[in-house]
Amino acid sequence: MTPRSRHIVISALLIGAGFLLSKFTGILDDLILARVIGLGRELDAYYAAFGLPDLLFTLVSGGALASAFIPVLSGVLSRDHAARDRLASWRLVSAVANLAFLTTLVFAVGLALFAPWVADRLYGCHLDSVQRCLDDGRGFTSEQVALTADLMRLILASTAIFSVSAIVMSTLQAHQHFFLTALAPILYNLGILLGVIALAPSMGVWGAAIGVVLGALLHLLVQVPGLVRRGARWLPYLGLRDPDLRRVLALLAPRVGTLGTVYLAAILRDSLASQFSPGSVTALNYGWRVMQLPETVIATAVATAIFPTLSELAAAGRRDELRATISSTLRTILALTVPATVGLLILGRPFVQVMFEGGLFGSAATDAVVWALHGYAIGLIGHSLLEVSARAFYAQQDTRTPLFVAVAAMLINVAASLILRESLGVTGLALGNSLGVSVEVLMLLVVARRRLHGVDERRIVAALVRFLAGSLIMAAAVWASQSIFPSLALPDSLPLGDALRSAIKIGVPLLVAGVVGVIAYVLAASAVGSEEVRALPRLILRRRAA
């Protein structure tokens, strides 16, 4: 493994660990808040208040801007390392941060002013009486609408902070610094947790909302030392005529369109699911969240770590290294997501039972979530490869091709969902998503192969065969573990609640099966010659020794 590849994998491990801790601290926030506040209309208003602020952040300064900003900044950094060019890079960072903050502030203020009307249009009940709203469960009451609007106004303050913090994060990642950027989401969730524990018992959801703003501040402040170390300079500069800023904005527009396509597909999915039995939309969303856990920890982490390197290689015109890096990254993701897919198909039910059953919903709801999860799991490999294949185009400052491909994939997704829903229900909708994203990845890789004159596709296919062989052996080992150790027997004398007792009885065998599966896969994949799997333990041990 080359030093560059080693650096990328170590960075991906660091980011993945941060994502994993962030996911679990976020789940902890939700569970504690639900116990403090209770499931009900107040908590519904709290979660509904995040919808538009999150959308504003995503479109203005979130993932869309990062995809356009990092390649251009990498190009500026690669021109020269002289002091004057470093000043040019900080001028670009200042211009993007200032513009993102001002744009977010304008929309946030406008949204805050019209928050009651917006909340009423989105969530309010429009039946002829409040009692009918309560009886039918259709829409929020006027008190809920007012609470949603007020909470939205407070949460918008965190959105303004995030507009700057996201640019700081992208800047540090462009400089190949990932530790503080991995730590930032964890501190955000810890800020919410502080609000939930210290304030929510007396202030209700307002305590959690104050924690959201505190968490956003921590998200920003923890990254500041990284900027100081790199001699950052903030300039009161917009630079609307700056060619680099204009390039960022030109790349941003198609990226926003791509995200809009993703949101539209999700809306159509939920619309189709709403025509099934009650709980179908929830089942799809929970199944999606479970599938995203390995995708985020593995693929998003690797893609985040590799993106600045891809941008740097593309800016320098080093196409051979760019092609080799894309190929090795795709193989690394396959090495981890192929067994993860098999794991979700085999262990999805006990995992869902441990996470959600017992106090949240019963066995019937578990069945619905598991079937949705199985449909999504088929597309885990596609979603994971998409993280890198799309960024390969963004790194070359091409955001239009992923947009066109995403639109085609959405049409395939919707068509497949309409066909499969009649016979498979929610599973058909999840499978439609998996089919769409798989076709999307294949189209992107075909275009990338033509532009780069190959992506070492033979090595990728050969590696995939080895990963499948290792995963089949892993599946057999997991099945044997479940047969030998199906559940954990607990003495009745232990003072445990029903939910905790059930979680332990199912969770311990699940953990054992998971450990057995990981060991079996590593040994099997290494035995059949997988260099990607064999390199990971050596890399981790070398990192610890260093």
SEDOFI-866654 format. One record per residue (C-alpha): chain; x, y, z; residue number from 1. Coordinates in nm, 3 decimals, padded with zeros to 5 digits. Layout:
SEDOFI-866654
ATOM   unit        xx        yy        zz   pos
ATOM      A         X         Y         Z   NUM
...
END
This chain:
SEDOFI-866654
ATOM   unit        xx        yy        zz   pos
ATOM      A    00.000    00.000    00.000     1
ATOM      A    00.141    00.339   -00.103     2
ATOM      A    00.186    00.622    00.152     3
ATOM      A   -00.099    00.812   -00.016     4
ATOM      A   -00.333    00.513    00.008     5
ATOM      A   -00.226    00.456    00.367     6
ATOM      A   -00.305    00.817    00.455     7
ATOM      A   -00.647    00.789    00.290     8
ATOM      A   -00.738    00.469    00.473     9
ATOM      A   -00.623    00.606    00.809    10
ATOM      A   -00.823    00.922    00.747    11
ATOM      A   -01.126    00.713    00.651    12
ATOM      A   -01.094    00.508    00.970    13
ATOM      A   -01.078    00.828    01.173    14
ATOM      A   -01.380    00.980    00.997    15
ATOM      A   -01.571    00.651    01.020    16
ATOM      A   -01.511    00.634    01.395    17
ATOM      A   -01.635    00.992    01.424    18
ATOM      A   -01.946    00.915    01.219    19
ATOM      A   -02.016    00.605    01.429    20
ATOM      A   -01.987    00.794    01.757    21
ATOM      A   -02.195    01.076    01.613    22
ATOM      A   -02.469    00.833    01.508    23
ATOM      A   -02.482    00.671    01.852    24
ATOM      A   -02.475    01.001    02.041    25
ATOM      A   -02.756    01.122    01.815    26
ATOM      A   -02.960    00.810    01.893    27
ATOM      A   -02.887    00.864    02.263    28
ATOM      A   -03.017    01.222    02.234    29
ATOM      A   -03.343    01.097    02.082    30
ATOM      A   -03.396    00.816    02.331    31
ATOM      A   -03.333    01.033    02.639    32
ATOM      A   -03.547    01.317    02.502    33
ATOM      A   -03.831    01.072    02.433    34
ATOM      A   -03.813    00.948    02.791    35
ATOM      A   -03.794    01.300    02.940    36
ATOM      A   -04.066    01.456    02.722    37
ATOM      A   -04.262    01.150    02.624    38
ATOM      A   -04.382    01.053    02.278    39
ATOM      A   -04.651    01.301    02.185    40
ATOM      A   -04.747    01.624    02.018    41
ATOM      A   -04.471    01.834    02.180    42
ATOM      A   -04.201    01.600    02.052    43
ATOM      A   -04.365    01.589    01.707    44
ATOM      A   -04.344    01.970    01.695    45
ATOM      A   -03.975    01.957    01.791    46
ATOM      A   -03.882    01.720    01.509    47
ATOM      A   -04.102    01.899    01.256    48
ATOM      A   -03.924    02.227    01.336    49
ATOM      A   -03.601    02.087    01.187    50
ATOM      A   -03.742    02.024    00.838    51
ATOM      A   -03.696    02.360    00.663    52
ATOM      A   -03.381    02.469    00.855    53
ATOM      A   -03.215    02.142    00.757    54
ATOM      A   -03.322    02.187    00.395    55
ATOM      A   -03.189    02.544    00.394    56
ATOM      A   -02.853    02.429    00.529    57
ATOM      A   -02.828    02.140    00.283    58
ATOM      A   -02.897    02.353   -00.023    59
ATOM      A   -02.696    02.663    00.073    60
ATOM      A   -02.389    02.549    00.267    61
ATOM      A   -02.411    02.174    00.326    62
ATOM      A   -02.306    01.888    00.105    63
ATOM      A   -02.393    02.075   -00.213    64
ATOM      A   -02.148    02.358   -00.148    65
ATOM      A   -01.874    02.126   -00.023    66
ATOM      A   -01.885    01.931   -00.351    67
ATOM      A   -01.831    02.253   -00.546    68
ATOM      A   -01.598    02.431   -00.304    69
ATOM      A   -01.333    02.166   -00.225    70
ATOM      A   -01.229    02.100   -00.589    71
ATOM      A   -01.189    02.473   -00.661    72
ATOM      A   -01.001    02.536   -00.337    73
ATOM      A   -00.776    02.237   -00.408    74
ATOM      A   -00.700    02.388   -00.747    75
ATOM      A   -00.604    02.718   -00.585    76
ATOM      A   -00.383    02.539   -00.333    77
ATOM      A   -00.211    02.335   -00.604    78
ATOM      A   -00.111    02.637   -00.815    79
ATOM      A    00.177    02.728   -00.593    80
ATOM      A    00.271    02.714   -00.226    81
ATOM      A    00.400    03.071   -00.220    82
ATOM      A    00.268    03.314    00.039    83
ATOM      A    00.075    03.515   -00.216    84
ATOM      A   -00.115    03.207   -00.329    85
ATOM      A   -00.193    03.110    00.028    86
ATOM      A   -00.346    03.454    00.061    87
ATOM      A   -00.549    03.382   -00.251    88
ATOM      A   -00.680    03.061   -00.095    89
ATOM      A   -00.788    03.242    00.224    90
ATOM      A   -00.949    03.509    00.011    91
ATOM      A   -01.156    03.239   -00.159    92
ATOM      A   -01.244    03.078    00.176    93
ATOM      A   -01.352    03.417    00.314    94
ATOM      A   -01.562    03.494    00.007    95
ATOM      A   -01.743    03.159    00.018    96
ATOM      A   -01.796    03.173    00.396    97
ATOM      A   -01.921    03.532    00.385    98
ATOM      A   -02.156    03.466    00.096    99
ATOM      A   -02.288    03.143    00.250   100
ATOM      A   -02.349    03.314    00.585   101
ATOM      A   -02.523    03.617    00.433   102
ATOM      A   -02.739    03.401    00.205   103
ATOM      A   -02.835    03.173    00.492   104
ATOM      A   -02.905    03.473    00.716   105
ATOM      A   -03.137    03.634    00.460   106
ATOM      A   -03.338    03.316    00.408   107
ATOM      A   -03.336    03.240    00.782   108
ATOM      A   -03.472    03.583    00.872   109
ATOM      A   -03.739    03.555    00.604   110
ATOM      A   -03.835    03.208    00.721   111
ATOM      A   -03.843    03.323    01.084   112
ATOM      A   -04.076    03.611    00.998   113
ATOM      A   -04.321    03.383    00.817   114
ATOM      A   -04.267    03.079    01.042   115
ATOM      A   -04.626    03.065    01.175   116
ATOM      A   -04.775    03.072    00.823   117
ATOM      A   -04.521    02.821    00.689   118
ATOM      A   -04.572    02.583    00.982   119
ATOM      A   -04.948    02.605    00.939   120
ATOM      A   -04.929    02.534    00.566   121
ATOM      A   -04.695    02.237    00.616   122
ATOM      A   -04.825    02.080    00.934   123
ATOM      A   -05.152    02.247    01.041   124
ATOM      A   -05.488    02.074    01.042   125
ATOM      A   -05.732    02.225    00.794   126
ATOM      A   -06.041    02.024    00.879   127
ATOM      A   -06.352    02.208    00.993   128
ATOM      A   -06.295    02.153    01.367   129
ATOM      A   -06.015    02.092    01.614   130
ATOM      A   -06.193    01.784    01.743   131
ATOM      A   -06.191    01.628    01.397   132
ATOM      A   -05.817    01.693    01.380   133
ATOM      A   -05.771    01.511    01.709   134
ATOM      A   -05.999    01.227    01.605   135
ATOM      A   -05.853    01.179    01.259   136
ATOM      A   -05.490    01.255    01.350   137
ATOM      A   -05.460    01.471    01.039   138
ATOM      A   -05.230    01.763    01.102   139
ATOM      A   -05.110    01.963    01.404   140
ATOM      A   -05.339    02.157    01.634   141
ATOM      A   -05.301    02.535    01.652   142
ATOM      A   -05.090    02.500    01.970   143
ATOM      A   -04.858    02.254    01.795   144
ATOM      A   -04.828    02.483    01.494   145
ATOM      A   -04.734    02.777    01.717   146
ATOM      A   -04.478    02.567    01.905   147
ATOM      A   -04.331    02.437    01.577   148
ATOM      A   -04.295    02.793    01.445   149
ATOM      A   -04.125    02.919    01.762   150
ATOM      A   -03.887    02.621    01.776   151
ATOM      A   -03.808    02.669    01.407   152
ATOM      A   -03.701    03.028    01.476   153
ATOM      A   -03.455    02.915    01.743   154
ATOM      A   -03.319    02.627    01.535   155
ATOM      A   -03.259    02.869    01.246   156
ATOM      A   -02.990    03.032    01.465   157
ATOM      A   -02.801    02.703    01.456   158
ATOM      A   -02.845    02.693    01.077   159
ATOM      A   -02.669    03.030    01.048   160
ATOM      A   -02.381    02.902    01.262   161
ATOM      A   -02.357    02.584    01.056   162
ATOM      A   -02.330    02.789    00.735   163
ATOM      A   -01.988    02.906    00.855   164
ATOM      A   -01.890    02.583    01.030   165
ATOM      A   -01.953    02.379    00.715   166
ATOM      A   -01.714    02.600    00.516   167
ATOM      A   -01.453    02.564    00.790   168
ATOM      A   -01.496    02.186    00.772   169
ATOM      A   -01.454    02.181    00.394   170
ATOM      A   -01.146    02.404    00.423   171
ATOM      A   -00.978    02.174    00.674   172
ATOM      A   -01.062    01.869    00.462   173
ATOM      A   -00.909    02.038    00.156   174
ATOM      A   -00.594    02.076    00.367   175
ATOM      A   -00.609    01.701    00.446   176
ATOM      A   -00.701    01.758    00.812   177
ATOM      A   -00.973    01.523    00.937   178
ATOM      A   -00.941    01.483    01.315   179
ATOM      A   -01.124    01.799    01.420   180
ATOM      A   -01.379    01.761    01.140   181
ATOM      A   -01.457    01.410    01.268   182
ATOM      A   -01.487    01.542    01.624   183
ATOM      A   -01.722    01.828    01.535   184
ATOM      A   -02.045    01.623    01.479   185
ATOM      A   -01.988    01.441    01.808   186
ATOM      A   -01.965    01.770    01.998   187
ATOM      A   -02.279    01.887    01.822   188
ATOM      A   -02.471    01.589    01.957   189
ATOM      A   -02.313    01.633    02.300   190
ATOM      A   -02.438    01.992    02.304   191
ATOM      A   -02.790    01.864    02.235   192
ATOM      A   -02.743    01.599    02.503   193
ATOM      A   -02.647    01.867    02.755   194
ATOM      A   -02.963    02.058    02.671   195
ATOM      A   -03.173    01.742    02.699   196
ATOM      A   -03.029    01.640    03.038   197
ATOM      A   -02.986    01.980    03.204   198
ATOM      A   -03.270    02.187    03.056   199
ATOM      A   -03.539    01.961    02.911   200
ATOM      A   -03.671    01.837    03.249   201
ATOM      A   -03.777    02.193    03.334   202
ATOM      A   -03.810    02.355    02.991   203
ATOM      A   -03.938    02.068    02.780   204
ATOM      A   -03.839    02.065    02.414   205
ATOM      A   -03.708    02.420    02.450   206
ATOM      A   -03.417    02.278    02.649   207
ATOM      A   -03.333    02.043    02.361   208
ATOM      A   -03.362    02.329    02.110   209
ATOM      A   -03.122    02.542    02.315   210
ATOM      A   -02.889    02.241    02.313   211
ATOM      A   -02.909    02.242    01.932   212
ATOM      A   -02.775    02.599    01.920   213
ATOM      A   -02.507    02.514    02.178   214
ATOM      A   -02.408    02.209    01.976   215
ATOM      A   -02.376    02.419    01.661   216
ATOM      A   -02.141    02.658    01.845   217
ATOM      A   -01.930    02.365    01.966   218
ATOM      A   -01.928    02.226    01.609   219
ATOM      A   -01.771    02.552    01.491   220
ATOM      A   -01.538    02.629    01.783   221
ATOM      A   -01.373    02.286    01.794   222
ATOM      A   -01.249    02.337    01.437   223
ATOM      A   -01.101    02.683    01.496   224
ATOM      A   -00.762    02.549    01.622   225
ATOM      A   -00.721    02.374    01.287   226
ATOM      A   -00.760    02.706    01.107   227
ATOM      A   -00.520    02.881    01.344   228
ATOM      A   -00.258    02.611    01.288   229
ATOM      A   -00.277    02.672    00.914   230
ATOM      A   -00.247    03.048    00.942   231
ATOM      A   -00.603    03.119    00.838   232
ATOM      A   -00.700    03.478    00.757   233
ATOM      A   -01.055    03.601    00.746   234
ATOM      A   -01.119    03.888    00.507   235
ATOM      A   -01.433    04.107    00.483   236
ATOM      A   -01.453    04.015    00.117   237
ATOM      A   -01.736    03.895   -00.107   238
ATOM      A   -01.550    03.893   -00.438   239
ATOM      A   -01.855    03.847   -00.657   240
ATOM      A   -01.631    03.905   -00.960   241
ATOM      A   -01.364    03.664   -00.837   242
ATOM      A   -01.328    03.392   -01.107   243
ATOM      A   -01.270    03.120   -00.844   244
ATOM      A   -01.586    03.214   -00.654   245
ATOM      A   -01.782    03.226   -00.979   246
ATOM      A   -01.651    02.878   -01.058   247
ATOM      A   -01.776    02.755   -00.721   248
ATOM      A   -02.120    02.903   -00.788   249
ATOM      A   -02.130    02.756   -01.138   250
ATOM      A   -02.053    02.411   -00.999   251
ATOM      A   -02.302    02.457   -00.717   252
ATOM      A   -02.617    02.497   -00.928   253
ATOM      A   -02.619    02.144   -01.080   254
ATOM      A   -02.525    01.997   -00.742   255
ATOM      A   -02.830    02.162   -00.584   256
ATOM      A   -03.035    02.013   -00.867   257
ATOM      A   -02.897    01.668   -00.784   258
ATOM      A   -02.993    01.706   -00.419   259
ATOM      A   -03.336    01.828   -00.524   260
ATOM      A   -03.376    01.510   -00.729   261
ATOM      A   -03.290    01.301   -00.423   262
ATOM      A   -03.543    01.490   -00.210   263
ATOM      A   -03.809    01.452   -00.479   264
ATOM      A   -03.750    01.076   -00.496   265
ATOM      A   -03.791    01.053   -00.118   266
ATOM      A   -04.115    01.253   -00.131   267
ATOM      A   -04.254    01.028   -00.406   268
ATOM      A   -04.151    00.720   -00.207   269
ATOM      A   -04.335    00.840    00.103   270
ATOM      A   -04.638    00.935   -00.108   271
ATOM      A   -04.656    00.583   -00.250   272
ATOM      A   -04.601    00.429    00.094   273
ATOM      A   -04.883    00.637    00.242   274
ATOM      A   -05.126    00.439    00.026   275
ATOM      A   -05.042    00.120    00.218   276
ATOM      A   -05.140    00.028    00.573   277
ATOM      A   -05.063    00.272    00.857   278
ATOM      A   -04.698    00.263    00.961   279
ATOM      A   -04.563    00.193    00.611   280
ATOM      A   -04.394    00.534    00.580   281
ATOM      A   -04.235    00.489    00.922   282
ATOM      A   -04.117    00.138    00.832   283
ATOM      A   -03.950    00.267    00.516   284
ATOM      A   -03.780    00.549    00.702   285
ATOM      A   -03.653    00.325    00.982   286
ATOM      A   -03.529    00.068    00.729   287
ATOM      A   -03.351    00.347    00.542   288
ATOM      A   -03.187    00.472    00.863   289
ATOM      A   -03.057    00.125    00.950   290
ATOM      A   -02.914    00.076    00.599   291
ATOM      A   -02.748    00.416    00.616   292
ATOM      A   -02.553    00.323    00.929   293
ATOM      A   -02.294    00.104    00.747   294
ATOM      A   -02.311    00.328    00.442   295
ATOM      A   -02.220    00.635    00.647   296
ATOM      A   -01.954    00.470    00.861   297
ATOM      A   -01.789    00.299    00.563   298
ATOM      A   -01.862    00.472    00.233   299
ATOM      A   -01.924    00.831    00.341   300
ATOM      A   -01.614    00.816    00.561   301
ATOM      A   -01.397    00.682    00.279   302
ATOM      A   -01.545    00.925    00.025   303
ATOM      A   -01.493    01.220    00.258   304
ATOM      A   -01.130    01.119    00.311   305
ATOM      A   -01.060    01.061   -00.058   306
ATOM      A   -01.237    01.367   -00.201   307
ATOM      A   -00.960    01.624   -00.132   308
ATOM      A   -00.702    01.387   -00.280   309
ATOM      A   -00.911    01.330   -00.592   310
ATOM      A   -00.956    01.707   -00.627   311
ATOM      A   -00.582    01.765   -00.586   312
ATOM      A   -00.491    01.500   -00.847   313
ATOM      A   -00.750    01.629   -01.092   314
ATOM      A   -00.634    01.990   -01.048   315
ATOM      A   -00.273    01.885   -01.111   316
ATOM      A   -00.368    01.684   -01.421   317
ATOM      A   -00.226    01.357   -01.281   318
ATOM      A   -00.479    01.132   -01.452   319
ATOM      A   -00.293    00.803   -01.401   320
ATOM      A   -00.281    00.857   -01.025   321
ATOM      A   -00.642    00.975   -01.029   322
ATOM      A   -00.753    00.657   -01.208   323
ATOM      A   -00.551    00.434   -00.973   324
ATOM      A   -00.685    00.611   -00.663   325
ATOM      A   -01.046    00.580   -00.778   326
ATOM      A   -00.997    00.210   -00.851   327
ATOM      A   -00.832    00.131   -00.517   328
ATOM      A   -01.101    00.327   -00.330   329
ATOM      A   -01.383    00.143   -00.505   330
ATOM      A   -01.220   -00.190   -00.416   331
ATOM      A   -01.179   -00.083   -00.053   332
ATOM      A   -01.547    00.009   -00.031   333
ATOM      A   -01.649   -00.321   -00.191   334
ATOM      A   -01.429   -00.506    00.060   335
ATOM      A   -01.638   -00.360    00.343   336
ATOM      A   -01.987   -00.320    00.195   337
ATOM      A   -02.024   -00.666    00.039   338
ATOM      A   -02.003   -00.838    00.380   339
ATOM      A   -02.208   -00.553    00.534   340
ATOM      A   -02.486   -00.627    00.283   341
ATOM      A   -02.483   -00.995    00.371   342
ATOM      A   -02.476   -00.902    00.739   343
ATOM      A   -02.784   -00.679    00.706   344
ATOM      A   -02.974   -00.957    00.527   345
ATOM      A   -02.887   -01.216    00.792   346
ATOM      A   -02.876   -01.008    01.111   347
ATOM      A   -03.118   -00.732    01.018   348
ATOM      A   -03.405   -00.870    01.226   349
ATOM      A   -03.220   -00.902    01.560   350
ATOM      A   -03.058   -00.563    01.503   351
ATOM      A   -03.396   -00.396    01.447   352
ATOM      A   -03.535   -00.578    01.751   353
ATOM      A   -03.255   -00.450    01.973   354
ATOM      A   -03.272   -00.094    01.839   355
ATOM      A   -03.645   -00.031    01.815   356
ATOM      A   -03.861   -00.310    01.955   357
ATOM      A   -03.971   -00.314    02.317   358
ATOM      A   -04.123    00.017    02.413   359
ATOM      A   -04.126    00.175    02.066   360
ATOM      A   -04.320   -00.074    01.854   361
ATOM      A   -04.412   -00.440    01.850   362
ATOM      A   -04.335   -00.744    01.640   363
ATOM      A   -04.565   -00.647    01.351   364
ATOM      A   -04.387   -00.313    01.311   365
ATOM      A   -04.054   -00.495    01.336   366
ATOM      A   -04.155   -00.719    01.047   367
ATOM      A   -04.237   -00.416    00.831   368
ATOM      A   -03.905   -00.247    00.910   369
ATOM      A   -03.709   -00.566    00.844   370
ATOM      A   -03.873   -00.618    00.504   371
ATOM      A   -03.798   -00.258    00.412   372
ATOM      A   -03.441   -00.302    00.536   373
ATOM      A   -03.395   -00.611    00.318   374
ATOM      A   -03.503   -00.414    00.013   375
ATOM      A   -03.265   -00.130    00.094   376
ATOM      A   -02.979   -00.366    00.181   377
ATOM      A   -02.972   -00.489   -00.179   378
ATOM      A   -02.875   -00.133   -00.274   379
ATOM      A   -02.615   -00.079   -00.001   380
ATOM      A   -02.330   -00.154   -00.242   381
ATOM      A   -02.475    00.087   -00.498   382
ATOM      A   -02.528    00.367   -00.246   383
ATOM      A   -02.176    00.317   -00.114   384
ATOM      A   -02.008    00.316   -00.455   385
ATOM      A   -02.211    00.624   -00.549   386
ATOM      A   -02.036    00.818   -00.270   387
ATOM      A   -01.704    00.782   -00.455   388
ATOM      A   -01.815    00.761   -00.819   389
ATOM      A   -02.005    01.091   -00.793   390
ATOM      A   -01.715    01.260   -00.614   391
ATOM      A   -01.485    01.144   -00.894   392
ATOM      A   -01.679    01.380   -01.122   393
ATOM      A   -01.702    01.659   -00.865   394
ATOM      A   -01.324    01.640   -00.822   395
ATOM      A   -01.290    01.710   -01.196   396
ATOM      A   -01.526    02.008   -01.152   397
ATOM      A   -01.808    01.835   -01.336   398
ATOM      A   -02.138    01.854   -01.148   399
ATOM      A   -02.362    01.829   -01.454   400
ATOM      A   -02.300    01.464   -01.541   401
ATOM      A   -02.405    01.339   -01.193   402
ATOM      A   -02.718    01.555   -01.222   403
ATOM      A   -02.826    01.406   -01.555   404
ATOM      A   -02.752    01.054   -01.432   405
ATOM      A   -02.941    01.118   -01.104   406
ATOM      A   -03.251    01.230   -01.296   407
ATOM      A   -03.241    00.914   -01.508   408
ATOM      A   -03.192    00.702   -01.195   409
ATOM      A   -03.487    00.869   -01.025   410
ATOM      A   -03.712    00.783   -01.321   411
ATOM      A   -03.596    00.421   -01.301   412
ATOM      A   -03.652    00.424   -00.926   413
ATOM      A   -04.008    00.552   -00.957   414
ATOM      A   -04.097    00.316   -01.244   415
ATOM      A   -03.959    00.014   -01.058   416
ATOM      A   -04.139    00.119   -00.739   417
ATOM      A   -04.473    00.149   -00.920   418
ATOM      A   -04.425   -00.199   -01.068   419
ATOM      A   -04.297   -00.375   -00.756   420
ATOM      A   -04.527   -00.218   -00.496   421
ATOM      A   -04.829   -00.417   -00.612   422
ATOM      A   -04.672   -00.751   -00.525   423
ATOM      A   -04.409   -00.662   -00.264   424
ATOM      A   -04.552   -00.359   -00.080   425
ATOM      A   -04.295   -00.153    00.111   426
ATOM      A   -04.023   -00.399    00.011   427
ATOM      A   -04.098   -00.317   -00.351   428
ATOM      A   -04.050    00.055   -00.285   429
ATOM      A   -03.715   -00.014   -00.116   430
ATOM      A   -03.611   -00.242   -00.402   431
ATOM      A   -03.703    00.029   -00.650   432
ATOM      A   -03.462    00.261   -00.472   433
ATOM      A   -03.191   -00.008   -00.478   434
ATOM      A   -03.241   -00.070   -00.849   435
ATOM      A   -03.230    00.300   -00.930   436
ATOM      A   -02.906    00.367   -00.739   437
ATOM      A   -02.740    00.055   -00.883   438
ATOM      A   -02.812    00.172   -01.238   439
ATOM      A   -02.695    00.522   -01.142   440
ATOM      A   -02.356    00.390   -01.027   441
ATOM      A   -02.311    00.176   -01.337   442
ATOM      A   -02.383    00.474   -01.565   443
ATOM      A   -02.137    00.694   -01.376   444
ATOM      A   -01.865    00.429   -01.390   445
ATOM      A   -01.919    00.377   -01.764   446
ATOM      A   -01.875    00.751   -01.826   447
ATOM      A   -01.573    00.765   -01.590   448
ATOM      A   -01.415    00.470   -01.772   449
ATOM      A   -01.441    00.652   -02.103   450
ATOM      A   -01.299    00.978   -01.969   451
ATOM      A   -01.013    00.823   -01.776   452
ATOM      A   -00.944    00.545   -02.028   453
ATOM      A   -01.034    00.277   -01.778   454
ATOM      A   -01.076    00.240   -01.401   455
ATOM      A   -00.897   -00.095   -01.364   456
ATOM      A   -01.234   -00.265   -01.400   457
ATOM      A   -01.080   -00.612   -01.426   458
ATOM      A   -00.917   -00.574   -01.086   459
ATOM      A   -01.246   -00.446   -00.945   460
ATOM      A   -01.441   -00.747   -01.079   461
ATOM      A   -01.175   -00.991   -00.959   462
ATOM      A   -01.178   -00.831   -00.615   463
ATOM      A   -01.559   -00.844   -00.607   464
ATOM      A   -01.549   -01.221   -00.667   465
ATOM      A   -01.311   -01.264   -00.372   466
ATOM      A   -01.528   -01.048   -00.149   467
ATOM      A   -01.837   -01.251   -00.242   468
ATOM      A   -01.656   -01.575   -00.163   469
ATOM      A   -01.545   -01.442    00.174   470
ATOM      A   -01.896   -01.315    00.247   471
ATOM      A   -02.052   -01.655    00.174   472
ATOM      A   -01.816   -01.817    00.423   473
ATOM      A   -01.899   -01.539    00.669   474
ATOM      A   -02.272   -01.609    00.621   475
ATOM      A   -02.219   -01.976    00.702   476
ATOM      A   -02.024   -01.885    01.017   477
ATOM      A   -02.294   -01.642    01.130   478
ATOM      A   -02.566   -01.898    01.067   479
ATOM      A   -02.373   -02.155    01.271   480
ATOM      A   -02.327   -01.903    01.554   481
ATOM      A   -02.699   -01.828    01.560   482
ATOM      A   -02.781   -02.200    01.564   483
ATOM      A   -02.547   -02.269    01.856   484
ATOM      A   -02.624   -01.950    02.049   485
ATOM      A   -02.978   -01.842    01.951   486
ATOM      A   -03.052   -01.637    02.263   487
ATOM      A   -02.915   -01.554    02.606   488
ATOM      A   -03.085   -01.708    02.907   489
ATOM      A   -03.128   -01.457    03.192   490
ATOM      A   -03.231   -01.547    03.547   491
ATOM      A   -03.578   -01.422    03.637   492
ATOM      A   -03.434   -01.281    03.960   493
ATOM      A   -03.241   -01.010    03.776   494
ATOM      A   -03.414   -00.670    03.829   495
ATOM      A   -03.449   -00.582    03.460   496
ATOM      A   -03.735   -00.422    03.272   497
ATOM      A   -03.898   -00.616    02.989   498
ATOM      A   -03.745   -00.394    02.720   499
ATOM      A   -03.392   -00.417    02.865   500
ATOM      A   -03.423   -00.791    02.924   501
ATOM      A   -03.533   -00.845    02.563   502
ATOM      A   -03.252   -00.625    02.431   503
ATOM      A   -02.989   -00.821    02.627   504
ATOM      A   -03.129   -01.161    02.530   505
ATOM      A   -03.119   -01.068    02.161   506
ATOM      A   -02.825   -00.827    02.163   507
ATOM      A   -02.559   -01.053    02.316   508
ATOM      A   -02.606   -01.332    02.056   509
ATOM      A   -02.618   -01.061    01.789   510
ATOM      A   -02.283   -00.926    01.907   511
ATOM      A   -02.133   -01.276    01.917   512
ATOM      A   -02.259   -01.352    01.566   513
ATOM      A   -02.119   -01.020    01.443   514
ATOM      A   -01.774   -01.086    01.589   515
ATOM      A   -01.773   -01.440    01.449   516
ATOM      A   -01.875   -01.307    01.109   517
ATOM      A   -01.603   -01.040    01.100   518
ATOM      A   -01.333   -01.292    01.193   519
ATOM      A   -01.460   -01.546    00.941   520
ATOM      A   -01.473   -01.287    00.663   521
ATOM      A   -01.125   -01.149    00.727   522
ATOM      A   -00.975   -01.498    00.734   523
ATOM      A   -01.169   -01.619    00.428   524
ATOM      A   -01.109   -01.308    00.216   525
ATOM      A   -00.739   -01.310    00.307   526
ATOM      A   -00.715   -01.679    00.219   527
ATOM      A   -00.851   -01.618   -00.132   528
ATOM      A   -00.600   -01.339   -00.191   529
ATOM      A   -00.780   -01.015   -00.108   530
ATOM      A   -00.504   -00.756   -00.073   531
ATOM      A   -00.752   -00.492    00.046   532
ATOM      A   -00.872   -00.702    00.341   533
ATOM      A   -00.522   -00.820    00.432   534
ATOM      A   -00.392   -00.464    00.434   535
ATOM      A   -00.641   -00.331    00.691   536
ATOM      A   -00.513   -00.516    01.002   537
ATOM      A   -00.150   -00.437    00.914   538
ATOM      A   -00.241   -00.073    00.862   539
ATOM      A   -00.422   -00.045    01.196   540
ATOM      A   -00.136   -00.214    01.383   541
ATOM      A    00.117    00.013    01.212   542
ATOM      A   -00.092    00.317    01.306   543
ATOM      A   -00.101    00.208    01.672   544
ATOM      A    00.272    00.148    01.674   545
ATOM      A    00.332    00.494    01.530   546
END
